[in-house]
Amino acid sequence: DITFVAAVRQEPYNVGTLFSLSEGFTRFLELQSSGRKDEIRLHYNHLGAPRTETFNFRLADGAWHRLAVTVSGGVASLYVDCHRVERRWMAAIPDTAFTPESSPLPVQEQNKPGKMSLWIGQRGDQHFLFKGAMQDVKLVAGSNGHLVQCPAAEAECPTCGEFHSLQSVVARLEKSLQHLTNKLEHAEERLTQLEQCDCPRSCSVNGTVHADGSSWNSDCEVCSCHKGQVTCSPVQCPDTPCRNPVQLPGECCRTCLKQCYFRGLNYDHGERVSPRHCLECQCLNGSMQCRPLDPELHCPALSCPPSEQFTVANECCKQCPGVDYCASANRVCHARAQCINLQTTYACHCSPGYTGDGKHCSDINECDTEGGPGGHRCGANTVCINTAGSYRCDCLPGYFHLGSGPGSAVDVHHNGTECVEYDECANKLDNDCHPTLATCLNTPGSYQCACRPGYRGNGIECEPVCDRPCQNGGRCVGPNQCSCRRGFEGDYCEMDVNECERTGNKTTGHQCHLNSECRNMPGWYACACKPGFRSPRQDILDTFLGALYIDECAEGLHSCHGNTQCLNTIGSYECRCPPTNPNCSLVCHTEEGVRQSGETWISYESPCVSCQCREGVVTCSKLPCHCTSTSSSSSPPASSSSSSDDLEATAKFGLHRNQTVVHHPNSELCCPQCRASKSQQCRHQEKSDVIFDSGQRWIYQCQSCECLHGETDCWPMECPPVYCSHPIRLPGDCCLRCPDSDPC
């Protein structure tokens, strides 16, 4: 609950703001009094959209009043002089949490120091200045805030805010109760499952009882017990990194025995070697066992005669000339080694890029050493990548090898191993910066994208920035450039286009039928049938269809005298005397009496309306205002039968009724803009360069505003009725409309 209380004395005809809580052009909560409309207006926001509640009460009468206005949830109450004047449900619940989430401003405009402002006696620094005096101004938070001003006032019933608080407490209790109920239901489900569950069943194997879920090893298998069932699977054995793994007694998996270190080399268990003539050695679990060989039993038969046979050093068996030693079964060269036949034997040499004795070869990592016989020769801006028996030089990201393209690799056998920096910004295909809205900055080995001034983003995606948000559904399409919806204009789409003033313009003007009138709306317009006509489709009143005339004679909407005949015409009617009545006269029959044909008078019920009788037909129109005349008054048409002096006196001082001037206290309200010079102009609420003359009207935040002798008065605009089943409200619209009724 929040209550505004104050002692107020407001000058008559003043339109002023009592207090306003605002942020920029957004009014979160504002209390305004209009002495011209005799209204008290409560402006507020609902989901970021402006709303207004209007109380019909004349506060601007020059007298002191004790005023209190309370907003409690969705209920607004007005207290004047300690009496509750009105309490009503508001059209929507006001936004009371003035946080960035409830603010309609864009994110970049939120949470800035000094944005939220509290104004007393004015709306901003230029508009709706309060004229008069205020005392004891307070904003009271909590229920029954009006009691601060009037302790004895009514406060028996709980406020809407208190009711909502009670609702919140009950809702929390219901939520807690529901949470406990859910936990109890879950516990009951678990208990039910436990009651239906069997007890764990164990497994018995060879007289041994194994509990449910246990596992054990048995005969190179892993067994487990699950609900009385035994399942077994072979043991998973690890890899054995040796040539001759063995399976020891009692073991399930094969294992590697100890290696032998013999004459500077390691040999796996089971490997054989002949270190010298007719001697064979074998590694047995870390011990090298050697035995002599008998050539007669060990050596194979030769194909050459004994005279050609010869003995090779360190070899037990004789050889024949021209033997391919590399193809013999005794070859033990490594897979990464080359075998070379000699005259009486062979030799193993490791391939380039590998090191070892030929029987055991390992890869050389050239990237560990720079230069030299076993090191790499990669140049600047490269990275060395070791390969099997070689290496390569890859360019760093953003660099390329001369003669190739970006990201190329340089093989060691190619000439040149240096990479040069690549300018990704030189070619748009080599960077992902926005092609038109961002700039590319080349950096060593890379690049950076930056949005151009007036845009924001990561450089890859950029969007325009408008310092002030585009209004009424407009889109920001360039730096401080808004693309407006049809029906709005201005730098930020803040100005409504008055299509009704642009007759004949097919692009921005209205297209109402000749028998209808154009009514301007924010962002669009509506067509209403002129008096005497009605729309052929009552469900689409705001389209620009034609109009059907009304038969005033049949519906009793005429002013013909009883002794005349009414004849309907298009859009009107005529009064005619019957041929059989020579005494007939075409006078007008009105609620104020009989008027003679040609007579003009001011309506007593509507002092700002001039009526005229023409051959039985009464036509009335609002008095035009001639603020530039010396009398600064409203004048009826010149065709009036009354004298000009009488009409001027009527317009200035009162009513001309039955040849008697009747003074009326509200006659000045017909043309209030004429009470001051037109030089007292008004500025637009947001655009200071837009100036309105006294008497001009415009639409602002779904309100009709008017400039009156330098003061601005705004009131909620009236919306035309809609008769479709699913009306819509487009961004920037104040009124609902049918989806297919946009005349644009």
Secondary structure in CASP SS format (residue, H / E / C, confidence):
PFRMAT SS
TARGET T0000
AUTHOR 0000-0000-0000
METHOD secondary structure of the structure
MODEL  1
D C 1.00
I E 1.00
T E 1.00
F E 1.00
V E 1.00
A E 1.00
A E 1.00
V E 1.00
R E 1.00
Q E 1.00
E C 1.00
P C 1.00
Y C 1.00
N C 1.00
V E 1.00
G E 1.00
T E 1.00
L E 1.00
F E 1.00
S E 1.00
L E 1.00
S E 1.00
E E 1.00
G C 1.00
F C 1.00
T E 1.00
R E 1.00
F E 1.00
L E 1.00
E E 1.00
L E 1.00
Q E 1.00
S E 1.00
S E 1.00
G C 1.00
R C 1.00
K C 1.00
D C 1.00
E E 1.00
I E 1.00
R E 1.00
L E 1.00
H E 1.00
Y E 1.00
N E 1.00
H E 1.00
L C 1.00
G C 1.00
A E 1.00
P E 1.00
R E 1.00
T E 1.00
E E 1.00
T E 1.00
F E 1.00
N E 1.00
F C 1.00
R C 1.00
L C 1.00
A C 1.00
D C 1.00
G C 1.00
A C 1.00
W E 1.00
H E 1.00
R E 1.00
L E 1.00
A E 1.00
V E 1.00
T E 1.00
V E 1.00
S E 1.00
G C 1.00
G C 1.00
V E 1.00
A E 1.00
S E 1.00
L E 1.00
Y E 1.00
V E 1.00
D C 1.00
C C 1.00
H E 1.00
R E 1.00
V E 1.00
E E 1.00
R E 1.00
R E 1.00
W E 1.00
M C 1.00
A C 1.00
A C 1.00
I C 1.00
P C 1.00
D C 1.00
T C 1.00
A C 1.00
F C 1.00
T C 1.00
P C 1.00
E C 1.00
S C 1.00
S C 1.00
P C 1.00
L C 1.00
P C 1.00
V H 1.00
Q H 1.00
E H 1.00
Q C 1.00
N C 1.00
K C 1.00
P C 1.00
G C 1.00
K C 1.00
M E 1.00
S E 1.00
L E 1.00
W E 1.00
I E 1.00
G C 1.00
Q C 1.00
R E 1.00
G C 1.00
D C 1.00
Q C 1.00
H E 1.00
F C 1.00
L C 1.00
F C 1.00
K C 1.00
G E 1.00
A E 1.00
M E 1.00
Q E 1.00
D E 1.00
V E 1.00
K E 1.00
L E 1.00
V E 1.00
A E 1.00
G C 1.00
S C 1.00
N C 1.00
G H 1.00
H H 1.00
L H 1.00
V H 1.00
Q C 1.00
C C 1.00
P C 1.00
A C 1.00
A C 1.00
E C 1.00
A C 1.00
E C 1.00
C C 1.00
P C 1.00
T C 1.00
C H 1.00
G H 1.00
E H 1.00
F H 1.00
H H 1.00
S H 1.00
L H 1.00
Q H 1.00
S H 1.00
V H 1.00
V H 1.00
A H 1.00
R H 1.00
L H 1.00
E H 1.00
K H 1.00
S H 1.00
L H 1.00
Q H 1.00
H H 1.00
L H 1.00
T H 1.00
N H 1.00
K H 1.00
L H 1.00
E H 1.00
H H 1.00
A H 1.00
E H 1.00
E H 1.00
R H 1.00
L H 1.00
T H 1.00
Q H 1.00
L H 1.00
E H 1.00
Q H 1.00
C C 1.00
D C 1.00
C C 1.00
P C 1.00
R C 1.00
S C 1.00
C E 1.00
S E 1.00
V E 1.00
N C 1.00
G C 1.00
T E 1.00
V E 1.00
H E 1.00
A C 1.00
D C 1.00
G C 1.00
S C 1.00
S E 1.00
W E 1.00
N E 1.00
S C 1.00
D C 1.00
C C 1.00
E E 1.00
V E 1.00
C E 1.00
S E 1.00
C E 1.00
H E 1.00
K C 1.00
G C 1.00
Q E 1.00
V E 1.00
T E 1.00
C E 1.00
S E 1.00
P E 1.00
V C 1.00
Q C 1.00
C C 1.00
P C 1.00
D C 1.00
T C 1.00
P C 1.00
C C 1.00
R C 1.00
N C 1.00
P C 1.00
V E 1.00
Q C 1.00
L C 1.00
P C 1.00
G C 1.00
E C 1.00
C C 1.00
C C 1.00
R C 1.00
T E 1.00
C C 1.00
L C 1.00
K C 1.00
Q C 1.00
C E 1.00
Y E 1.00
F E 1.00
R C 1.00
G C 1.00
L E 1.00
N E 1.00
Y E 1.00
D C 1.00
H C 1.00
G C 1.00
E C 1.00
R E 1.00
V E 1.00
S E 1.00
P E 1.00
R E 1.00
H C 1.00
C C 1.00
L E 1.00
E E 1.00
C E 1.00
Q E 1.00
C E 1.00
L E 1.00
N C 1.00
G C 1.00
S E 1.00
M E 1.00
Q E 1.00
C E 1.00
R E 1.00
P E 1.00
L C 1.00
D C 1.00
P H 1.00
E H 1.00
L H 1.00
H H 1.00
C C 1.00
P C 1.00
A C 1.00
L C 1.00
S C 1.00
C C 1.00
P C 1.00
P C 1.00
S C 1.00
E C 1.00
Q C 1.00
F E 1.00
T E 1.00
V C 1.00
A C 1.00
N C 1.00
E C 1.00
C C 1.00
C C 1.00
K E 1.00
Q E 1.00
C C 1.00
P C 1.00
G C 1.00
V C 1.00
D C 1.00
Y H 1.00
C H 1.00
A H 1.00
S C 1.00
A C 1.00
N C 1.00
R C 1.00
V C 1.00
C C 1.00
H C 1.00
A C 1.00
R C 1.00
A E 1.00
Q E 1.00
C E 1.00
I E 1.00
N E 1.00
L C 1.00
Q C 1.00
T C 1.00
T C 1.00
Y E 1.00
A E 1.00
C E 1.00
H E 1.00
C E 1.00
S C 1.00
P C 1.00
G C 1.00
Y E 1.00
T E 1.00
G E 1.00
D C 1.00
G C 1.00
K C 1.00
H C 1.00
C E 1.00
S E 1.00
D E 1.00
I C 1.00
N C 1.00
E H 1.00
C H 1.00
D H 1.00
T C 1.00
E E 1.00
G C 1.00
G C 1.00
P C 1.00
G C 1.00
G C 1.00
H E 1.00
R C 1.00
C C 1.00
G C 1.00
A C 1.00
N C 1.00
T E 1.00
V E 1.00
C E 1.00
I E 1.00
N E 1.00
T E 1.00
A C 1.00
G C 1.00
S E 1.00
Y E 1.00
R E 1.00
C E 1.00
D E 1.00
C E 1.00
L C 1.00
P C 1.00
G C 1.00
Y E 1.00
F E 1.00
H E 1.00
L C 1.00
G C 1.00
S C 1.00
G C 1.00
P E 1.00
G C 1.00
S C 1.00
A E 1.00
V E 1.00
D E 1.00
V C 1.00
H C 1.00
H C 1.00
N C 1.00
G C 1.00
T C 1.00
E C 1.00
C E 1.00
V E 1.00
E E 1.00
Y C 1.00
D C 1.00
E H 1.00
C H 1.00
A H 1.00
N C 1.00
K H 1.00
L H 1.00
D H 1.00
N C 1.00
D C 1.00
C C 1.00
H C 1.00
P C 1.00
T C 1.00
L C 1.00
A E 1.00
T E 1.00
C E 1.00
L E 1.00
N E 1.00
T E 1.00
P C 1.00
G C 1.00
S E 1.00
Y E 1.00
Q E 1.00
C E 1.00
A E 1.00
C E 1.00
R C 1.00
P C 1.00
G C 1.00
Y E 1.00
R E 1.00
G E 1.00
N C 1.00
G C 1.00
I C 1.00
E C 1.00
C E 1.00
E E 1.00
P E 1.00
V C 1.00
C C 1.00
D C 1.00
R C 1.00
P C 1.00
C C 1.00
Q C 1.00
N C 1.00
G C 1.00
G C 1.00
R E 1.00
C E 1.00
V E 1.00
G E 1.00
P C 1.00
N C 1.00
Q E 1.00
C E 1.00
S E 1.00
C C 1.00
R C 1.00
R C 1.00
G C 1.00
F E 1.00
E E 1.00
G C 1.00
D C 1.00
Y C 1.00
C C 1.00
E C 1.00
M E 1.00
D E 1.00
V C 1.00
N C 1.00
E H 1.00
C H 1.00
E H 1.00
R C 1.00
T C 1.00
G C 1.00
N C 1.00
K C 1.00
T C 1.00
T C 1.00
G C 1.00
H C 1.00
Q C 1.00
C C 1.00
H C 1.00
L C 1.00
N C 1.00
S E 1.00
E E 1.00
C E 1.00
R E 1.00
N E 1.00
M E 1.00
P C 1.00
G C 1.00
W E 1.00
Y E 1.00
A E 1.00
C E 1.00
A E 1.00
C E 1.00
K C 1.00
P C 1.00
G C 1.00
F E 1.00
R E 1.00
S C 1.00
P C 1.00
R C 1.00
Q C 1.00
D C 1.00
I C 1.00
L C 1.00
D C 1.00
T C 1.00
F C 1.00
L C 1.00
G C 1.00
A C 1.00
L E 1.00
Y E 1.00
I C 1.00
D C 1.00
E H 1.00
C H 1.00
A H 1.00
E H 1.00
G C 1.00
L C 1.00
H C 1.00
S C 1.00
C E 1.00
H C 1.00
G C 1.00
N C 1.00
T C 1.00
Q E 1.00
C E 1.00
L E 1.00
N E 1.00
T E 1.00
I C 1.00
G C 1.00
S E 1.00
Y E 1.00
E E 1.00
C E 1.00
R E 1.00
C C 1.00
P C 1.00
P C 1.00
T C 1.00
N C 1.00
P C 1.00
N C 1.00
C C 1.00
S C 1.00
L C 1.00
V C 1.00
C E 1.00
H E 1.00
T E 1.00
E C 1.00
E C 1.00
G E 1.00
V E 1.00
R E 1.00
Q C 1.00
S C 1.00
G C 1.00
E C 1.00
T E 1.00
W E 1.00
I E 1.00
S C 1.00
Y C 1.00
E C 1.00
S C 1.00
P C 1.00
C C 1.00
V E 1.00
S E 1.00
C E 1.00
Q E 1.00
C E 1.00
R E 1.00
E C 1.00
G C 1.00
V E 1.00
V E 1.00
T E 1.00
C E 1.00
S E 1.00
K E 1.00
L C 1.00
P C 1.00
C E 1.00
H C 1.00
C C 1.00
T C 1.00
S C 1.00
T C 1.00
S C 1.00
S C 1.00
S C 1.00
S E 1.00
S C 1.00
P C 1.00
P C 1.00
A C 1.00
S C 1.00
S C 1.00
S C 1.00
S C 1.00
S C 1.00
S H 1.00
D H 1.00
D H 1.00
L H 1.00
E H 1.00
A H 1.00
T H 1.00
A H 1.00
K H 1.00
F H 1.00
G E 1.00
L E 1.00
H E 1.00
R E 1.00
N C 1.00
Q C 1.00
T E 1.00
V E 1.00
V E 1.00
H E 1.00
H C 1.00
P C 1.00
N C 1.00
S H 1.00
E H 1.00
L H 1.00
C H 1.00
C C 1.00
P H 1.00
Q H 1.00
C H 1.00
R H 1.00
A C 1.00
S C 1.00
K C 1.00
S C 1.00
Q C 1.00
Q C 1.00
C E 1.00
R E 1.00
H C 1.00
Q C 1.00
E C 1.00
K C 1.00
S C 1.00
D C 1.00
V C 1.00
I E 1.00
F E 1.00
D C 1.00
S C 1.00
G C 1.00
Q C 1.00
R E 1.00
W E 1.00
I E 1.00
Y E 1.00
Q C 1.00
C C 1.00
Q E 1.00
S E 1.00
C E 1.00
E E 1.00
C E 1.00
L E 1.00
H C 1.00
G C 1.00
E E 1.00
T E 1.00
D E 1.00
C E 1.00
W E 1.00
P E 1.00
M C 1.00
E C 1.00
C C 1.00
P C 1.00
P C 1.00
V C 1.00
Y C 1.00
C C 1.00
S C 1.00
H C 1.00
P C 1.00
I E 1.00
R C 1.00
L C 1.00
P C 1.00
G C 1.00
D C 1.00
C C 1.00
C C 1.00
L C 1.00
R E 1.00
C C 1.00
P C 1.00
D C 1.00
S C 1.00
D C 1.00
P C 1.00
C C 1.00
END
